[in-house]
Amino acid sequence: MAVRIAGALLAALSLSLFSSPALAQRNKFDGLRQCERHASAQFRQLNPQFRRFVIDRASVSEDKYAAQIGTQFVSTIYHGKAMLDAGSGEKNVRFICLHAGYRRGPLFVYTMAE
């Protein structure tokens, strides 16, 4: 009886692992969404009046890098245009996001005035 229950639990666990959305194919937009979240958290820490950071998806270039920068592994560099509202109104900026892969996420986001 215990063997049957253990077998049923193992089968249910394996089915849930294979149908997990985490195993679904990732794309550029997942990385950009992670960069937006990381930038928002980073900017909010530096400026309490920060409102939002939105990447213009149509302007983004994606460079595969796959190398170490110092002690950090970077798999992709995203760069393009974004809108930054730091509390004093919306501004168009250029951004760079160093991304370490989908499991580790973004490492660094930097913006420059356009």
C-alpha positions as semicolon CSV with decimal commas, in nm:
position;residue;x (nm);y (nm);z (nm)
1;M;0,000;0,000;0,000
2;A;0,277;0,245;0,096
3;V;0,464;0,157;-0,224
4;R;0,156;0,244;-0,434
5;I;0,112;0,578;-0,259
6;A;0,481;0,661;-0,301
7;G;0,461;0,565;-0,669
8;A;0,153;0,785;-0,721
9;L;0,321;1,079;-0,548
10;L;0,635;1,034;-0,758
11;A;0,428;1,024;-1,079
12;A;0,237;1,338;-0,980
13;L;0,560;1,518;-0,894
14;S;0,724;1,428;-1,226
15;L;0,416;1,547;-1,420
16;S;0,415;1,878;-1,236
17;L;0,785;1,930;-1,307
18;F;0,748;1,873;-1,680
19;S;0,444;2,098;-1,711
20;S;0,605;2,378;-1,511
21;P;0,605;2,722;-1,678
22;A;0,965;2,759;-1,559
23;L;1,064;2,502;-1,820
24;A;0,887;2,690;-2,098
25;Q;1,103;2,848;-2,365
26;R;1,236;3,190;-2,268
27;N;1,267;3,484;-2,506
28;K;1,413;3,833;-2,524
29;F;1,103;3,990;-2,371
30;D;1,142;3,786;-2,050
31;G;1,492;3,928;-2,012
32;L;1,368;4,282;-2,078
33;R;1,091;4,244;-1,821
34;Q;1,354;4,131;-1,567
35;C;1,571;4,433;-1,659
36;E;1,274;4,668;-1,604
37;R;1,205;4,518;-1,260
38;H;1,570;4,530;-1,161
39;A;1,604;4,892;-1,278
40;S;1,288;4,994;-1,092
41;A;1,416;4,843;-0,767
42;Q;1,762;4,997;-0,820
43;F;1,627;5,345;-0,899
44;R;1,372;5,333;-0,615
45;Q;1,655;5,266;-0,368
46;L;1,847;5,569;-0,492
47;N;1,551;5,804;-0,533
48;P;1,231;5,772;-0,325
49;Q;1,043;5,987;-0,579
50;F;1,112;5,741;-0,862
51;R;0,789;5,648;-1,046
52;R;0,865;5,413;-1,337
53;F;1,107;5,280;-1,594
54;V;0,968;5,141;-1,922
55;I;1,181;4,991;-2,200
56;D;1,085;5,066;-2,561
57;R;1,086;4,706;-2,689
58;A;1,109;4,810;-3,057
59;S;1,441;4,991;-3,003
60;V;1,621;4,716;-2,813
61;S;1,932;4,542;-2,943
62;E;2,046;4,217;-2,788
63;D;2,414;4,123;-2,788
64;K;2,511;3,773;-2,678
65;Y;2,821;3,810;-2,465
66;A;2,876;3,492;-2,257
67;A;3,190;3,593;-2,065
68;Q;3,306;3,709;-1,724
69;I;3,310;4,076;-1,628
70;G;3,518;4,079;-1,315
71;T;3,372;3,802;-1,101
72;Q;3,027;3,811;-1,266
73;F;2,917;3,605;-1,565
74;V;2,721;3,805;-1,824
75;S;2,528;3,617;-2,091
76;T;2,352;3,902;-2,271
77;I;2,377;4,279;-2,301
78;Y;2,052;4,460;-2,381
79;H;2,064;4,823;-2,494
80;G;1,818;5,066;-2,644
81;K;1,572;5,340;-2,552
82;A;1,352;5,369;-2,246
83;M;1,132;5,614;-2,059
84;L;1,237;5,711;-1,707
85;D;1,017;5,902;-1,465
86;A;1,231;5,985;-1,163
87;G;0,971;6,216;-1,008
88;S;1,044;6,524;-1,217
89;G;0,856;6,413;-1,527
90;E;0,911;6,160;-1,801
91;K;1,245;6,163;-1,985
92;N;1,365;5,962;-2,279
93;V;1,692;5,785;-2,200
94;R;1,921;5,521;-2,342
95;F;1,984;5,216;-2,124
96;I;2,225;4,925;-2,091
97;C;2,131;4,608;-1,902
98;L;2,389;4,341;-1,821
99;H;2,198;4,013;-1,787
100;A;2,342;3,697;-1,630
101;G;2,086;3,453;-1,773
102;Y;1,729;3,366;-1,685
103;R;1,808;3,193;-1,359
104;R;2,033;3,470;-1,220
105;G;1,865;3,768;-1,386
106;P;2,000;4,118;-1,446
107;L;2,315;4,234;-1,272
108;F;2,322;4,601;-1,363
109;V;2,111;4,862;-1,542
110;Y;2,251;5,199;-1,643
111;T;2,075;5,492;-1,811
112;M;2,213;5,787;-2,009
113;A;2,032;6,105;-2,113
114;E;1,940;6,100;-2,479
